[in-house]
Amino acid sequence: MKKVDKDSPIPLYYQLKNIISEMIENEELKADEVVPTERELC
């Protein structure tokens, strides 16, 4: 699972949106699954 880059100029919320979107597209996150916590992604 990809993690956010705290040193990036891209806002964290936007990085999180992209990570979750990629997880859905790659079928790593399926319907009725719990979205990873912010702590898990950061």
PyMOL Python script that loads the backbone (N, CA, C, O; Angstrom):
from pymol import cmd

cmd.read_pdbstr("""\
ATOM      1  N   MET A   1       0.844  -1.164   0.000  1.00  0.00           N
ATOM      2  CA  MET A   1       0.000   0.000   0.000  1.00  0.00           C
ATOM      3  C   MET A   1       0.899   1.241   0.000  1.00  0.00           C
ATOM      4  O   MET A   1       1.882   1.322   0.737  1.00  0.00           O
ATOM      5  N   LYS A   2       0.539   2.172  -0.825  1.00  0.00           N
ATOM      6  CA  LYS A   2       1.259   3.430  -0.943  1.00  0.00           C
ATOM      7  C   LYS A   2       1.018   4.295   0.292  1.00  0.00           C
ATOM      8  O   LYS A   2      -0.029   4.188   0.931  1.00  0.00           O
ATOM      9  N   LYS A   3       1.965   5.136   0.622  1.00  0.00           N
ATOM     10  CA  LYS A   3       1.829   6.029   1.773  1.00  0.00           C
ATOM     11  C   LYS A   3       1.932   7.475   1.314  1.00  0.00           C
ATOM     12  O   LYS A   3       2.486   7.761   0.252  1.00  0.00           O
ATOM     13  N   VAL A   4       1.401   8.376   2.112  1.00  0.00           N
ATOM     14  CA  VAL A   4       1.490   9.793   1.781  1.00  0.00           C
ATOM     15  C   VAL A   4       2.915  10.289   2.007  1.00  0.00           C
ATOM     16  O   VAL A   4       3.654   9.753   2.832  1.00  0.00           O
ATOM     17  N   ASP A   5       3.277  11.313   1.263  1.00  0.00           N
ATOM     18  CA  ASP A   5       4.588  11.936   1.388  1.00  0.00           C
ATOM     19  C   ASP A   5       4.401  13.260   2.117  1.00  0.00           C
ATOM     20  O   ASP A   5       3.930  14.238   1.537  1.00  0.00           O
ATOM     21  N   LYS A   6       4.772  13.280   3.384  1.00  0.00           N
ATOM     22  CA  LYS A   6       4.555  14.474   4.206  1.00  0.00           C
ATOM     23  C   LYS A   6       5.415  15.655   3.763  1.00  0.00           C
ATOM     24  O   LYS A   6       5.117  16.799   4.109  1.00  0.00           O
ATOM     25  N   ASP A   7       6.474  15.392   3.005  1.00  0.00           N
ATOM     26  CA  ASP A   7       7.358  16.461   2.533  1.00  0.00           C
ATOM     27  C   ASP A   7       6.937  17.008   1.174  1.00  0.00           C
ATOM     28  O   ASP A   7       7.530  17.967   0.679  1.00  0.00           O
ATOM     29  N   SER A   8       5.933  16.412   0.579  1.00  0.00           N
ATOM     30  CA  SER A   8       5.472  16.828  -0.742  1.00  0.00           C
ATOM     31  C   SER A   8       4.686  18.139  -0.649  1.00  0.00           C
ATOM     32  O   SER A   8       4.024  18.404   0.354  1.00  0.00           O
ATOM     33  N   PRO A   9       4.766  18.957  -1.706  1.00  0.00           N
ATOM     34  CA  PRO A   9       3.957  20.179  -1.716  1.00  0.00           C
ATOM     35  C   PRO A   9       2.469  19.902  -1.986  1.00  0.00           C
ATOM     36  O   PRO A   9       1.633  20.793  -1.837  1.00  0.00           O
ATOM     37  N   ILE A  10       2.146  18.668  -2.381  1.00  0.00           N
ATOM     38  CA  ILE A  10       0.754  18.280  -2.643  1.00  0.00           C
ATOM     39  C   ILE A  10       0.051  18.079  -1.300  1.00  0.00           C
ATOM     40  O   ILE A  10       0.569  17.363  -0.443  1.00  0.00           O
ATOM     41  N   PRO A  11      -1.119  18.697  -1.098  1.00  0.00           N
ATOM     42  CA  PRO A  11      -1.829  18.569   0.181  1.00  0.00           C
ATOM     43  C   PRO A  11      -2.118  17.103   0.534  1.00  0.00           C
ATOM     44  O   PRO A  11      -2.369  16.280  -0.345  1.00  0.00           O
ATOM     45  N   LEU A  12      -2.078  16.798   1.827  1.00  0.00           N
ATOM     46  CA  LEU A  12      -2.297  15.429   2.293  1.00  0.00           C
ATOM     47  C   LEU A  12      -3.659  14.888   1.871  1.00  0.00           C
ATOM     48  O   LEU A  12      -3.770  13.729   1.473  1.00  0.00           O
ATOM     49  N   TYR A  13      -4.709  15.732   1.958  1.00  0.00           N
ATOM     50  CA  TYR A  13      -6.040  15.253   1.586  1.00  0.00           C
ATOM     51  C   TYR A  13      -6.075  14.816   0.123  1.00  0.00           C
ATOM     52  O   TYR A  13      -6.775  13.864  -0.223  1.00  0.00           O
ATOM     53  N   TYR A  14      -5.319  15.511  -0.740  1.00  0.00           N
ATOM     54  CA  TYR A  14      -5.303  15.172  -2.163  1.00  0.00           C
ATOM     55  C   TYR A  14      -4.516  13.882  -2.390  1.00  0.00           C
ATOM     56  O   TYR A  14      -4.900  13.053  -3.214  1.00  0.00           O
ATOM     57  N   GLN A  15      -3.423  13.716  -1.662  1.00  0.00           N
ATOM     58  CA  GLN A  15      -2.655  12.474  -1.746  1.00  0.00           C
ATOM     59  C   GLN A  15      -3.516  11.292  -1.287  1.00  0.00           C
ATOM     60  O   GLN A  15      -3.499  10.228  -1.906  1.00  0.00           O
ATOM     61  N   LEU A  16      -4.266  11.485  -0.202  1.00  0.00           N
ATOM     62  CA  LEU A  16      -5.141  10.422   0.307  1.00  0.00           C
ATOM     63  C   LEU A  16      -6.207  10.055  -0.714  1.00  0.00           C
ATOM     64  O   LEU A  16      -6.498   8.876  -0.916  1.00  0.00           O
ATOM     65  N   LYS A  17      -6.787  11.057  -1.355  1.00  0.00           N
ATOM     66  CA  LYS A  17      -7.797  10.802  -2.384  1.00  0.00           C
ATOM     67  C   LYS A  17      -7.204   9.964  -3.505  1.00  0.00           C
ATOM     68  O   LYS A  17      -7.832   9.016  -3.975  1.00  0.00           O
ATOM     69  N   ASN A  18      -5.998  10.310  -3.933  1.00  0.00           N
ATOM     70  CA  ASN A  18      -5.348   9.566  -5.011  1.00  0.00           C
ATOM     71  C   ASN A  18      -5.016   8.133  -4.600  1.00  0.00           C
ATOM     72  O   ASN A  18      -5.195   7.207  -5.390  1.00  0.00           O
ATOM     73  N   ILE A  19      -4.539   7.946  -3.382  1.00  0.00           N
ATOM     74  CA  ILE A  19      -4.202   6.606  -2.898  1.00  0.00           C
ATOM     75  C   ILE A  19      -5.452   5.735  -2.852  1.00  0.00           C
ATOM     76  O   ILE A  19      -5.430   4.595  -3.314  1.00  0.00           O
ATOM     77  N   ILE A  20      -6.538   6.260  -2.300  1.00  0.00           N
ATOM     78  CA  ILE A  20      -7.777   5.486  -2.193  1.00  0.00           C
ATOM     79  C   ILE A  20      -8.344   5.194  -3.575  1.00  0.00           C
ATOM     80  O   ILE A  20      -8.837   4.092  -3.818  1.00  0.00           O
ATOM     81  N   SER A  21      -8.282   6.161  -4.481  1.00  0.00           N
ATOM     82  CA  SER A  21      -8.754   5.940  -5.859  1.00  0.00           C
ATOM     83  C   SER A  21      -7.957   4.830  -6.537  1.00  0.00           C
ATOM     84  O   SER A  21      -8.531   3.970  -7.205  1.00  0.00           O
ATOM     85  N   GLU A  22      -6.632   4.849  -6.368  1.00  0.00           N
ATOM     86  CA  GLU A  22      -5.782   3.810  -6.951  1.00  0.00           C
ATOM     87  C   GLU A  22      -6.107   2.442  -6.360  1.00  0.00           C
ATOM     88  O   GLU A  22      -6.126   1.442  -7.079  1.00  0.00           O
ATOM     89  N   MET A  23      -6.362   2.394  -5.053  1.00  0.00           N
ATOM     90  CA  MET A  23      -6.700   1.127  -4.404  1.00  0.00           C
ATOM     91  C   MET A  23      -7.994   0.557  -4.980  1.00  0.00           C
ATOM     92  O   MET A  23      -8.105  -0.654  -5.171  1.00  0.00           O
ATOM     93  N   ILE A  24      -8.961   1.408  -5.254  1.00  0.00           N
ATOM     94  CA  ILE A  24     -10.229   0.961  -5.834  1.00  0.00           C
ATOM     95  C   ILE A  24     -10.000   0.475  -7.260  1.00  0.00           C
ATOM     96  O   ILE A  24     -10.493  -0.586  -7.642  1.00  0.00           O
ATOM     97  N   GLU A  25      -9.254   1.246  -8.049  1.00  0.00           N
ATOM     98  CA  GLU A  25      -8.979   0.870  -9.439  1.00  0.00           C
ATOM     99  C   GLU A  25      -8.217  -0.448  -9.532  1.00  0.00           C
ATOM    100  O   GLU A  25      -8.470  -1.248 -10.433  1.00  0.00           O
ATOM    101  N   ASN A  26      -7.281  -0.682  -8.602  1.00  0.00           N
ATOM    102  CA  ASN A  26      -6.468  -1.901  -8.607  1.00  0.00           C
ATOM    103  C   ASN A  26      -7.138  -3.054  -7.864  1.00  0.00           C
ATOM    104  O   ASN A  26      -6.539  -4.113  -7.671  1.00  0.00           O
ATOM    105  N   GLU A  27      -8.378  -2.838  -7.453  1.00  0.00           N
ATOM    106  CA  GLU A  27      -9.171  -3.832  -6.728  1.00  0.00           C
ATOM    107  C   GLU A  27      -8.520  -4.275  -5.420  1.00  0.00           C
ATOM    108  O   GLU A  27      -8.734  -5.398  -4.962  1.00  0.00           O
ATOM    109  N   GLU A  28      -7.723  -3.387  -4.822  1.00  0.00           N
ATOM    110  CA  GLU A  28      -7.161  -3.640  -3.499  1.00  0.00           C
ATOM    111  C   GLU A  28      -8.197  -3.297  -2.428  1.00  0.00           C
ATOM    112  O   GLU A  28      -8.120  -3.773  -1.295  1.00  0.00           O
ATOM    113  N   LEU A  29      -9.159  -2.469  -2.805  1.00  0.00           N
ATOM    114  CA  LEU A  29     -10.235  -2.058  -1.914  1.00  0.00           C
ATOM    115  C   LEU A  29     -11.542  -2.357  -2.630  1.00  0.00           C
ATOM    116  O   LEU A  29     -11.832  -1.784  -3.680  1.00  0.00           O
ATOM    117  N   LYS A  30     -12.322  -3.253  -2.057  1.00  0.00           N
ATOM    118  CA  LYS A  30     -13.556  -3.697  -2.695  1.00  0.00           C
ATOM    119  C   LYS A  30     -14.771  -3.163  -1.936  1.00  0.00           C
ATOM    120  O   LYS A  30     -14.649  -2.604  -0.846  1.00  0.00           O
ATOM    121  N   ALA A  31     -15.925  -3.347  -2.533  1.00  0.00           N
ATOM    122  CA  ALA A  31     -17.178  -2.914  -1.910  1.00  0.00           C
ATOM    123  C   ALA A  31     -17.309  -3.538  -0.524  1.00  0.00           C
ATOM    124  O   ALA A  31     -16.942  -4.695  -0.320  1.00  0.00           O
ATOM    125  N   ASP A  32     -17.824  -2.783   0.406  1.00  0.00           N
ATOM    126  CA  ASP A  32     -18.063  -3.195   1.791  1.00  0.00           C
ATOM    127  C   ASP A  32     -16.795  -3.393   2.611  1.00  0.00           C
ATOM    128  O   ASP A  32     -16.879  -3.839   3.755  1.00  0.00           O
ATOM    129  N   GLU A  33     -15.617  -3.075   2.061  1.00  0.00           N
ATOM    130  CA  GLU A  33     -14.392  -3.147   2.849  1.00  0.00           C
ATOM    131  C   GLU A  33     -14.194  -1.826   3.586  1.00  0.00           C
ATOM    132  O   GLU A  33     -14.651  -0.772   3.143  1.00  0.00           O
ATOM    133  N   VAL A  34     -13.520  -1.908   4.692  1.00  0.00           N
ATOM    134  CA  VAL A  34     -13.231  -0.715   5.479  1.00  0.00           C
ATOM    135  C   VAL A  34     -12.052   0.012   4.836  1.00  0.00           C
ATOM    136  O   VAL A  34     -11.046  -0.601   4.479  1.00  0.00           O
ATOM    137  N   VAL A  35     -12.195   1.318   4.699  1.00  0.00           N
ATOM    138  CA  VAL A  35     -11.115   2.142   4.156  1.00  0.00           C
ATOM    139  C   VAL A  35      -9.998   2.187   5.201  1.00  0.00           C
ATOM    140  O   VAL A  35     -10.280   2.331   6.391  1.00  0.00           O
ATOM    141  N   PRO A  36      -8.735   2.068   4.776  1.00  0.00           N
ATOM    142  CA  PRO A  36      -7.633   2.137   5.744  1.00  0.00           C
ATOM    143  C   PRO A  36      -7.681   3.445   6.533  1.00  0.00           C
ATOM    144  O   PRO A  36      -8.108   4.482   6.025  1.00  0.00           O
ATOM    145  N   THR A  37      -7.243   3.373   7.761  1.00  0.00           N
ATOM    146  CA  THR A  37      -7.245   4.573   8.596  1.00  0.00           C
ATOM    147  C   THR A  37      -6.204   5.569   8.107  1.00  0.00           C
ATOM    148  O   THR A  37      -5.282   5.221   7.369  1.00  0.00           O
ATOM    149  N   GLU A  38      -6.370   6.794   8.529  1.00  0.00           N
ATOM    150  CA  GLU A  38      -5.407   7.839   8.172  1.00  0.00           C
ATOM    151  C   GLU A  38      -4.011   7.459   8.666  1.00  0.00           C
ATOM    152  O   GLU A  38      -3.019   7.674   7.969  1.00  0.00           O
ATOM    153  N   ARG A  39      -3.943   6.900   9.860  1.00  0.00           N
ATOM    154  CA  ARG A  39      -2.654   6.485  10.432  1.00  0.00           C
ATOM    155  C   ARG A  39      -1.997   5.405   9.572  1.00  0.00           C
ATOM    156  O   ARG A  39      -0.781   5.431   9.381  1.00  0.00           O
ATOM    157  N   GLU A  40      -2.775   4.459   9.052  1.00  0.00           N
ATOM    158  CA  GLU A  40      -2.222   3.400   8.201  1.00  0.00           C
ATOM    159  C   GLU A  40      -1.680   3.963   6.891  1.00  0.00           C
ATOM    160  O   GLU A  40      -0.690   3.462   6.358  1.00  0.00           O
ATOM    161  N   LEU A  41      -2.324   4.995   6.376  1.00  0.00           N
ATOM    162  CA  LEU A  41      -1.899   5.581   5.106  1.00  0.00           C
ATOM    163  C   LEU A  41      -0.781   6.604   5.281  1.00  0.00           C
ATOM    164  O   LEU A  41      -0.093   6.937   4.317  1.00  0.00           O
ATOM    165  N   CYS A  42      -0.597   7.098   6.482  1.00  0.00           N
ATOM    166  CA  CYS A  42       0.441   8.114   6.725  1.00  0.00           C
ATOM    167  C   CYS A  42       1.615   7.473   7.408  1.00  0.00           C
ATOM    168  O   CYS A  42       2.601   8.148   7.704  1.00  0.00           O
TER     169      CYS A  42
END
""", "prot")
cmd.dss("prot")
cmd.show_as("cartoon", "prot")
cmd.util.cbc("prot")
cmd.orient("prot")
